[in-house]
Amino acid sequence: MSDSGELRDRVRTDPRTHVVALAVALALGVALASVHWLGLIAAGAAAALVAPTLRRGVAYGLAAGALALATFAVGLGPAAAVLPEMGPVVYLTVASALGLPLLGSLARGVV
């Protein structure tokens, strides 16, 4: 087995390494998502690639989206009070924050 395969298996099976790799993937993904919307897809893919199974990878992708959405909401600060008046824009924001990382998390099925 190659060195990258051994590292991948270690990240997916060793609990301590898994938690560190997941935290790094989530932090990197949220940082990328703050720059461009394609970062949401990268966040889901990065979080899912450290998952031991495809099902957990999809859950990690959704968690990455929820984290990005929460970070965005906190970043709005006092302007969040006008969100209920912005109907369709809010729906699009929530759908993309959850759907795009979910799409990226399907990369776990390939690797």
N, C-alpha and C positions, 0 to 999 in steps of 0.2 A: 504494500500500500504506500502511496506517496505521502510526503510530509504534509501536504495540504489536506489529504484525506484523514490523516491521523489527528490533525488539529481540529478539523470539523467534527470528528467523532468525539474528541475530548470535550469540545465546547458543548456538544449536545448531551453528554452523559455525566460529566463531572459537575456536581451542583454548584460549587464555588465559581468555577470558570464560566458556567452557564449564566449565573446571575450577573457577573461582571460583563460578559459579552452582551447580554440583553440590555443592561443599563447603557452601555456604550452605543449600541445600535439605536436605542430609543433617543438618546441625547443627540446623536448625529442626525437622525431622521428629523427630529423637531427643528434642529438648526437648519437643515436643508429646506424644510417646509417653510421656514420663515423667510427664505430668500425667493423661492419659486414653488409653484404648485406641484411640479413634478417631484419635489422633495417628499410629498405625501406618498407617492408610489414607492420611492426609495426607502422611506421609513418603514412601510409595510413589508417590503422585501427584506430589508436588513433585519428587522425583528423576527421575521418568519424563518430566516436561514439559520438561526441559532436554535430553533425549536426541534425537539426530538421527533415529533410526528407532524404530519400535514394538518391535522385537526388543531393541534396546539399552535401551529404556525399561523393559521387563520385567526385564532383567538388573539395571538400576539399582534397581528396586523390590526385588528379592531382596537386593541389596547393602544397601539401607536396612534391611531386616528383619534381616539378619545383624549389622549394626552395632548396631541397637537391642537385639538379643539379647545380643551381647557386652557392651554397656554395662550391661545388666541383670545379667549374670553377674558382672561386676566389682563392681557395686554390692552384690551379696550378701556379698562378702567371705568371712569364715570360715564363714558359714552355708551356703556352697555344699557343704560336706562332707556334709550330710544330703540333698542332692538325689537321690542314687540310691534313697533310701528313700521318695521321694514320687511314684513311678511315674506315675499318670495326670495329676497336676497338671503334671509336667514335660512330658509329651507335649502337653498343651493349650497350655502356654506356648510351646513350640517351634513348634507348628503355627500358632498365632496370630501369632507374631513373624515367620514367613515367609509365611503365607497372606494376612494383611491388607494388608501393603505390596504384595504381588502383585496383589491386587484393586485397590488404589489406582493401581497403575501402568498399568492398562488405560485410564486417563483419557488416556493418550498417543494412543490410537487415535481419540479424539474430536477432539482439537485438533491 
